[in-house]
Amino acid sequence: MSTLAVATPASAQALGGVEVRGGIFGHSVDGSDGFHLNRIEDVNFEALFTMPQLDSFIWLGQVRPHVGATVNLNGGESMAYAGLSWTVPLGETFFVEGAFGAAVHNGALHDAVAPARSLGCPVLFHEAVSVGANLTTNASIMVTAEHASHAGLCGDDNRGLTNLGVRLGFKF
C-alpha cells in the first residue's frame, strides 16, 4: 500500500524553506563575436532549499542545495542541473553567490555544427556566480553567469556553454 504525502506548513518549516528563481538568459555568450541581444533565448528556473543544520554558520553565508534547468527556446542546448549554492550577504541589501554541481544536457557530444557546441560528455560540471540585491525580505533580483563543461575529462571536445542573464527570486 502506498501513502500520499501532502506538504503542510509544519513540514515546509522542517525543510527550512524554499526559494524559487526564474529569469531570462543570453545563450552561449562567450563567443568570439561578443554578446548580442538576439541571443536572449533561454529561460532559467531554479529552486534552493535551506538546510537549518547549517544555519549556525550563517556568518559565513548560507549553503543551500539547488536544482534547476536552463531551457533554450530556439533549439539550442538546454540543461538540468543540481548542486550546492553559497550565498554571502554584503550588508543588508546586496549579496554574492557561487554555485557548483553537475548538469545533464541535450547538446551534441561531438561534431556539432555551429552555432551548436560540442560538449564532449553527457554529464558536465555546472558552475554559476550571481550578484544580487534584496528587494524585500522575500524577493531579490540578481545578475547570473552560468557555465557548464567537462573540464577536459572527456577528450578534446570541451567548448562548454556559458549563459548570462537576470533572475528574480522569491522565498517561501
C-alpha positions in Angstrom: 0.0 0.0 0.0 1.4 3.4 -0.9 0.9 6.6 1.0 0.5 10.1 -0.4 2.4 12.8 1.4 1.0 16.2 1.5 3.1 19.2 2.3 1.9 21.2 5.3 3.2 24.4 6.8 4.8 22.4 9.6 6.6 20.1 7.1 7.7 23.1 5.0 9.3 24.5 8.1 11.1 21.2 8.7 12.6 21.6 5.2 13.7 25.0 6.3 12.1 27.0 3.4 12.4 27.2 -0.3 13.5 29.9 -2.7 12.3 29.8 -6.3 14.0 31.7 -9.0 13.3 32.4 -12.6 14.7 34.6 -15.4 16.0 35.0 -18.9 19.5 34.3 -20.1 21.6 35.2 -23.2 22.6 31.8 -24.7 26.2 30.9 -25.4 27.5 34.4 -24.7 31.2 33.5 -24.7 31.6 33.6 -28.5 34.5 35.5 -30.1 31.9 38.0 -31.5 30.7 39.2 -28.1 27.3 39.5 -26.6 24.2 40.2 -28.8 20.7 40.9 -27.6 19.3 38.4 -30.2 20.9 35.6 -28.1 18.4 36.1 -25.3 16.6 32.8 -25.9 17.0 30.9 -22.6 14.6 30.7 -19.6 16.0 29.6 -16.2 14.2 28.1 -13.3 15.8 27.1 -10.0 14.8 26.0 -6.5 17.0 26.4 -3.5 16.4 24.5 -0.2 17.5 25.8 3.2 19.4 23.4 5.4 18.6 24.5 9.0 21.5 22.5 10.4 23.9 24.8 8.6 22.4 28.0 9.9 24.9 28.1 12.8 27.5 29.1 10.1 25.3 31.9 8.8 28.1 34.4 9.4 30.0 32.6 6.6 26.9 32.9 4.3 24.2 30.3 3.6 24.9 27.0 1.9 21.9 25.5 0.2 21.3 22.6 -2.2 19.7 23.6 -5.5 18.0 22.1 -8.6 17.3 23.9 -11.8 17.1 24.0 -15.5 18.1 26.4 -18.3 15.9 25.7 -21.3 16.8 27.1 -24.8 13.7 28.2 -26.7 15.4 28.3 -30.0 16.6 24.7 -30.5 20.0 25.2 -28.8 21.5 23.3 -25.8 19.4 23.0 -22.7 20.4 21.6 -19.3 19.1 20.4 -16.0 21.4 20.8 -13.0 21.8 20.2 -9.3 24.4 21.2 -6.7 25.2 23.5 -3.8 24.9 27.3 -3.7 26.8 29.5 -1.2 25.2 32.9 -0.7 27.2 35.6 1.1 25.4 38.8 2.3 27.1 42.1 1.7 25.3 44.2 4.3 21.5 44.2 4.4 20.8 44.7 0.7 23.3 43.1 -1.5 24.8 39.6 -1.8 27.1 37.5 -3.9 26.6 33.8 -4.7 28.6 30.9 -6.1 27.3 27.6 -7.1 28.8 24.2 -8.1 27.3 20.9 -9.2 26.6 18.7 -12.2 24.4 19.1 -15.3 22.9 16.9 -17.9 22.2 18.4 -21.3 20.6 17.7 -24.7 23.5 19.1 -26.8 25.9 17.3 -29.2 28.8 15.4 -27.7 30.9 15.7 -30.8 30.9 17.1 -34.3 28.3 19.9 -33.6 27.5 22.3 -36.4 27.7 26.0 -35.4 26.0 27.6 -33.6 25.7 24.4 -31.7 28.5 23.3 -29.4 30.3 20.0 -29.0 30.1 19.4 -25.2 32.0 16.1 -25.1 30.2 14.4 -22.2 26.6 13.8 -21.3 27.3 14.9 -17.7 29.1 18.2 -17.2 30.3 20.3 -14.2 27.9 23.3 -13.6 29.2 26.5 -12.0 27.4 29.8 -11.5 28.1 33.2 -10.0 25.5 35.8 -9.1 25.5 39.4 -7.8 22.2 40.5 -6.4 20.1 42.8 -4.3 17.3 42.0 -1.9 14.2 44.0 -3.0 12.2 42.9 0.1 12.6 40.3 2.8 11.3 37.6 0.4 12.2 38.9 -3.0 15.5 39.5 -4.8 16.9 40.3 -8.2 20.3 39.1 -9.5 22.6 39.0 -12.5 23.8 35.5 -13.0 26.5 33.9 -15.2 26.5 30.1 -15.5 28.9 27.8 -17.2 28.9 24.0 -17.9 31.8 22.0 -19.2 33.6 18.7 -18.6 37.0 20.3 -17.6 38.9 18.3 -20.1 37.8 14.9 -18.6 36.2 13.6 -21.9 38.6 14.4 -24.6 39.2 17.4 -26.7 35.6 18.5 -27.4 35.1 20.9 -24.4 33.8 24.1 -25.8 31.5 24.4 -22.8 28.4 26.6 -22.5 28.3 30.0 -20.9 25.0 31.8 -20.3 24.4 35.3 -18.8 21.1 36.7 -17.6 18.9 38.2 -14.9 16.7 36.4 -12.4 14.1 37.2 -9.8 14.0 35.1 -6.6 11.1 34.6 -4.1 11.5 33.0 -0.7 8.6 31.0 0.9 
